[in-house]
Amino acid sequence: FVHSPTLISSASLPTYSTTSLTAASTAVLLLSSNLRLSDNQALNAAVELGPGGLSILYKWNHNPIPQTPSQFFEAAAIRSFNSSLTRLNDQELTLIDGNDVVVQLERIINDLDPTNLVVDFQDTTILNKVQTKFPKLKLTVVPSSHLHHPSTAQYALGRSRKGGRILRWSTYLSGMLNEPIAPPIPSPQTLPLPIKLSPSLTWFSAPPLSKSYREPEWAKHILNVFPPTESEALLRSFQNPAPNTPTTNLTTNLGNANTIPPSSHLSPYLRFGIISPPLSSSNGVRTRDLLWRDWSHMCHNMVEPLKRGDPIVAVMDGTCVKFEGGTGEGGEGGIRGQQQQLDKFNMWVVGNTGSPIVDAGMRQLWLEGWMPRHVRLLCASCLVEGLGVDWRRGRSWFEHTLVDYDPAINSMMWQNAGLVGIDPFYTKLKWEVEQEHFREYVQKYLDADLKWPKHLSDYAELRPDPNLVTNAQARRDELKNRNVYRAAKKIVNTGVRVNWKNGEIIGVGNTPVEELDFNIDMSASDKFKELQSKIALEHLDERFKEADLDGSGELDFEELGEFCKKQGMNFTNREWELLVESLDADNSGTVSLQEFKQWWSSHFYG
Ligand SMILES: Cc1cc2nc3c(=O)[nH]c(=O)nc-3n(C[C@H](O)[C@H](O)[C@H](O)COP(=O)(O)OP(=O)(O)OC[C@H]3O[C@@H](n4cnc5c(N)ncnc54)[C@H](O)[C@@H]3O)c2cc1C
């Protein structure tokens, strides 16, 4: 099922009407992003709907004092946008606490009694509550953060014959690439007069706007690299070195895996709406990259597991992150296992893994709050595939350090890296080798002088694990043998089937979740564990003798079958194949006592 382009185009316009306006109509505009004057549909709608007066609010979602690069960037962008507004008819932004929007909006609406409320986000919980409380207030929703109006996206999704919809990046991309992009609209030349809030609502002079507020030195450095102004964003979009050329291979995100592809460096600007996606696109930024943004946001908003931060295909979770084995003290879940994970993770964080490109990328992240996409992919892949660390740790670190941190994009990309996401295809990424084209980049960041917090500085002094790089291929082979890549490829090819009402995952392609064939290996490993649990290690010699019915000293497969039956175990054909494969390690056609004992002490994933 492919969408009808005409259907999409008509839906992509913001819907509000100015027919019932009088000169006295006033408006409150609540922004959650879109910190810009040009091509700002929400701002333009509010200007039209509030000729009698306008008040502009911004939803600040954090503690009063910013903590992370993206929060500092957002705060600086707020100040810069505020100065632009002040130049236009003395308008000013008012910050409201994003954790308490409904209560604060109620106070403001009671205070100002506006005719219209215009918002740039679609949080129905908040909007329904406000509309119920103020039924006469005209509510206008103008989402202005995307390349295409969010309502267009679902037309480009596959519809499953077994019910539900299919989320598949390549289908979405090929549908949306043909979609005409709304032409950017110019900045308003003037704004209606401000309607001022009563001074009793004093919380609103929050620190990001207060005069005494100053960034720490490290944040200043990041803001020098990414000056948060509209003019800087425009300049970057024009100077973008990756012009919007038609893409021949629609689905690959990797380009040439050996080079760092040119990029616009616009992500923090797009994140907080300092430039609009349609304007960036018309200035030459690649449409397919901007569609990745729309796609991540759409999936995040519509699919429950993504919103909760859970893996998309839960059945794969743990298949590629648990290398250490066992839940005993030394295993993954045990105390020593956890410490090992933490040590490996910290070595990755400080750029001390031994892989030059990964280490350079991680150091750039700490210094500038940013990395090129290709290097992000390599770093993520190294953490998950190479170090065997849980993808969630990487996600949290990026949340803490990225200047363009976006919960929807970051979460989706990390789920993909953990091979539990919607587009989990990372097999071309050779993070272990230093590429010729990376040399200059690598040198620049490996030579940079970095200051780490105390709990990390020791890790920066340690010697990296010499085996990480040399074992890279062995790690990959291990995952390959466990069919992890096959399962990931299947998801990429067939897409993920979701129940459209609440976005729960109901299958992969047309296969229901419970019948997924990569499930087999998981259920087999559960059964192997059960079989193991039936015989204590000290009784293995005795049991082997009993199973060896002809006394030959080896078990043939018939004897093995009888033995399993006696233990109350039933295996499907595929599970039996896997059992024999794993027991008969030397492939001789029989199982020796040594193989029998070895099998009982091995660990099965699942
Ligand atoms: C593990 C991981 C985590 C990431 N976390 C974030 C994040 O928190 N915030 C973020 O904006 N990007 C994130 N990305 C996506 C991507 O790496 C950055 O958007 C890109 O590197 C920014 O550089 P640029 O502005 O020069 O992008 P360009 O390559 O010039 O692309 C233009 C714009 O398209 C969008 N875009 C590009 N690639 C993607 C993508 N894969 N997914 C969604 N949007 C995309 C961005 O807004 C970007 O600014 C992540 C990627 C990975 C692998």
The ligand as an SDF file (V2000), in Angstrom:
LIG
                    3D

 53 58  0  0  0  0  0  0  0  0999 V2000
   23.5520    6.6670   18.1430 C   0  0  0  0  0  0  0  0  0  0  0  0
   23.0470    7.9220   17.4600 C   0  0  0  0  0  0  0  0  0  0  0  0
   22.3940    8.8950   18.1900 C   0  0  0  0  0  0  0  0  0  0  0  0
   21.9050   10.0530   17.5520 C   0  0  0  0  0  0  0  0  0  0  0  0
   21.2680   10.9950   18.3170 N   0  0  0  0  0  0  0  0  0  0  0  0
   20.8060   12.1270   17.7150 C   0  0  0  0  0  0  0  0  0  0  0  0
   20.1580   13.1440   18.4800 C   0  0  0  0  0  0  0  0  0  0  0  0
   19.9750   13.0170   19.7020 O   0  0  0  0  0  0  0  0  0  0  0  0
   19.7450   14.2610   17.8240 N   0  0  0  0  0  0  0  0  0  0  0  0
   19.9020   14.4230   16.4680 C   0  0  0  0  0  0  0  0  0  0  0  0
   19.4950   15.4620   15.9300 O   0  0  0  0  0  0  0  0  0  0  0  0
   20.4680   13.4590   15.7230 N   0  0  0  0  0  0  0  0  0  0  0  0
   20.9410   12.3310   16.3030 C   0  0  0  0  0  0  0  0  0  0  0  0
   21.5260   11.3560   15.5370 N   0  0  0  0  0  0  0  0  0  0  0  0
   21.4290   11.4540   14.0550 C   0  0  0  0  0  0  0  0  0  0  0  0
   22.5880   12.0880   13.3080 C   0  0  0  0  0  0  0  0  0  0  0  0
   23.7980   11.5100   13.6780 O   0  0  0  0  0  0  0  0  0  0  0  0
   22.6860   13.6050   13.5270 C   0  0  0  0  0  0  0  0  0  0  0  0
   21.4480   14.2150   13.2780 O   0  0  0  0  0  0  0  0  0  0  0  0
   23.6960   14.1960   12.5230 C   0  0  0  0  0  0  0  0  0  0  0  0
   24.9380   13.5980   12.7140 O   0  0  0  0  0  0  0  0  0  0  0  0
   23.8130   15.6610   12.7400 C   0  0  0  0  0  0  0  0  0  0  0  0
   24.7490   16.1800   11.8630 O   0  0  0  0  0  0  0  0  0  0  0  0
   24.3320   17.2080   10.7440 P   0  0  0  0  0  0  0  0  0  0  0  0
   23.4510   18.2440   11.3410 O   0  0  0  0  0  0  0  0  0  0  0  0
   25.5850   17.6640   10.0780 O   0  0  0  0  0  0  0  0  0  0  0  0
   23.4450   16.2720    9.8170 O   0  0  0  0  0  0  0  0  0  0  0  0
   23.2380   16.1340    8.2530 P   0  0  0  0  0  0  0  0  0  0  0  0
   23.8360   14.8310    7.8540 O   0  0  0  0  0  0  0  0  0  0  0  0
   23.6580   17.3580    7.4860 O   0  0  0  0  0  0  0  0  0  0  0  0
   21.6420   15.9730    8.1630 O   0  0  0  0  0  0  0  0  0  0  0  0
   20.7690   17.1070    8.2280 C   0  0  0  0  0  0  0  0  0  0  0  0
   19.7880   16.9230    9.3690 C   0  0  0  0  0  0  0  0  0  0  0  0
   18.9880   15.7740    9.1630 O   0  0  0  0  0  0  0  0  0  0  0  0
   18.6710   15.1830   10.4260 C   0  0  0  0  0  0  0  0  0  0  0  0
   19.2230   13.8230   10.4760 N   0  0  0  0  0  0  0  0  0  0  0  0
   20.3410   13.3710    9.8580 C   0  0  0  0  0  0  0  0  0  0  0  0
   20.5080   12.0610   10.1300 N   0  0  0  0  0  0  0  0  0  0  0  0
   19.4970   11.6920   10.9130 C   0  0  0  0  0  0  0  0  0  0  0  0
   19.1290   10.4550   11.5140 C   0  0  0  0  0  0  0  0  0  0  0  0
   19.8160    9.3420   11.3450 N   0  0  0  0  0  0  0  0  0  0  0  0
   18.0190   10.4360   12.2790 N   0  0  0  0  0  0  0  0  0  0  0  0
   17.2680   11.5390   12.4450 C   0  0  0  0  0  0  0  0  0  0  0  0
   17.5830   12.7310   11.9160 N   0  0  0  0  0  0  0  0  0  0  0  0
   18.6750   12.8090   11.1450 C   0  0  0  0  0  0  0  0  0  0  0  0
   19.3230   16.0410   11.4900 C   0  0  0  0  0  0  0  0  0  0  0  0
   18.3900   16.9570   11.9820 O   0  0  0  0  0  0  0  0  0  0  0  0
   20.4310   16.7240   10.7180 C   0  0  0  0  0  0  0  0  0  0  0  0
   20.8330   17.9630   11.2580 O   0  0  0  0  0  0  0  0  0  0  0  0
   22.0510   10.2090   16.1540 C   0  0  0  0  0  0  0  0  0  0  0  0
   22.7140    9.2070   15.4330 C   0  0  0  0  0  0  0  0  0  0  0  0
   23.2140    8.0800   16.0730 C   0  0  0  0  0  0  0  0  0  0  0  0
   23.9230    7.0400   15.2560 C   0  0  0  0  0  0  0  0  0  0  0  0
  1  2  1  0
  2  3  1  0
  2 52  2  0
  3  4  2  0
  4  5  1  0
  4 50  1  0
  5  6  2  0
  6  7  1  0
  6 13  1  0
  7  8  2  0
  7  9  1  0
  9 10  1  0
 10 11  2  0
 10 12  1  0
 12 13  2  0
 13 14  1  0
 14 15  1  0
 14 50  1  0
 15 16  1  0
 16 17  1  0
 16 18  1  0
 18 19  1  0
 18 20  1  0
 20 21  1  0
 20 22  1  0
 22 23  1  0
 23 24  1  0
 24 25  2  0
 24 26  1  0
 24 27  1  0
 27 28  1  0
 28 29  2  0
 28 30  1  0
 28 31  1  0
 31 32  1  0
 32 33  1  0
 33 34  1  0
 33 48  1  0
 34 35  1  0
 35 36  1  0
 35 46  1  0
 36 37  1  0
 36 45  1  0
 37 38  2  0
 38 39  1  0
 39 40  1  0
 39 45  2  0
 40 41  1  0
 40 42  2  0
 42 43  1  0
 43 44  2  0
 44 45  1  0
 46 47  1  0
 46 48  1  0
 48 49  1  0
 50 51  2  0
 51 52  1  0
 52 53  1  0
M  END
$$$$
